[in-house]
């Protein structure tokens, strides 16, 4: 069994897998693997790994295996959407009428900004 998905490991968007094909010590139980490193449910929680996106199938499989990954913070979601569309921070800044450093700051936030005009511009870029 192997279920592949994207996760945030620190500020890096990485390929992750929930698999029974790695780690002999898992005794047939699914284990979370990122970059060849296996994480127990406790290690994953302490490492600050968060699920990228909201795939319900992945969330249920992780919960069944004992993993409770953090929700994707707002800023990392913004970064993921930008990266998936191949937009640089500079390009996004130009589209939003702000500086690149402000885009970087937005991607570091856990919650959206209060600026409703900026939020509408972001939604327009990503079609949400």
N, C-alpha and C positions, 0 to 999 in steps of 0.2 A: 504494500500500500504506500502510495506517495501522493501527497497533495502539495502542489507548488503555489506560492503566492508571494506578494511583495510585503516587506516590513521595513520599519525604520529601526535602525540600530545606531543609536546616537543620532547624528544629523545626516546619516547616509541611508539612502534608499537601496535596499538589498534584496536579492532573491532569497527566499526562505522555503523550507520544505518541512512538512509534517510527515515523517516516514517511519516505517518499521524496518527499512533496509539498511540502516546504519546503527552503530553503537550496540555491541554485543550485550552490554549491561542493561539494555532496555527491556530484556525479557519479553520481546514480542510486542511491547507497548509502543505506541507512536512516540517519536521524539522530535523535537524542534531542532532543525539543522540550518545554520547560517554559515556560509563560507567554509564548510567542512567541520565546523565546530558544533557539537551537540550541546543543547541546553536542557536542563531539567525544568519543570515548571517553576521552581523556586529561583533558579538561576536566571530564567527569562524575566521574571518579575523584578528581580534586583538589578538586572542589566538595563532596565528602562526600554525594552523592546516594545514597539507599538505596531499594531496592524495598519497597513497602508490601504485605505479604502474600506468599504463596508460590506464585503462579500459575506452574506449570511451563512453560506455553506462552509466557508473557511472558519468563521467564528464558532459555529456549532461543533465542527471537528476538533478545533483547539480546546473548547470547553470540555468536550467528552474525554479528551486526553489529559485534562487537568491544567491546561494553560489558560491563564486569564491575562491576555495582553492588553496594554493600555489602548484606549481609543486614540485615533490619529489626531494630534493637536491641530488646531485651525491653521497655523502657519505652515506646518509640514504638509498639510493637505494642499494648500496654495502652491507650495514648492513642487509637490508631486504633479499637480495638474499642469504647472508651467513646464516641467521637464518632459512630461508625456507628450506635450504639444511642440516640443523643440524650441521653446521661447527662452531667450536669455533674460537675465535680470535687467540688462540695459534696454532690450526691446520692450519688456514689460513696463519699465519705468517710463519710456517714451509714450506708450499707449495710455498709461494712467496719468501722465502729466506730473510725475513726481521724480525724485532722484533714485538712482540705483541703490544708494545706501538705505533709502526708505523702503524699497522692495525687500532688501536684505533684512531690515528690521521687522517688516511684516511677516516674513517667513520664520522669524524667531519667536513669534507670539503664540501663546496657547489659545487665545481668544481673538475674535475679530475686532477690528478697530470700531470706534463709535461713529466714524465719519460715514454717513449714509451715502453721500455722493461718491466717495471712493469705493464703497462696497458695490454700488450699482455699476460702476465702471469695471470692477473686477468680474462681476457676474456677466457683463456684456462680453468680455474677452473670452470667458469660458462657457458661454451659452447656457448659463444656469438660471 
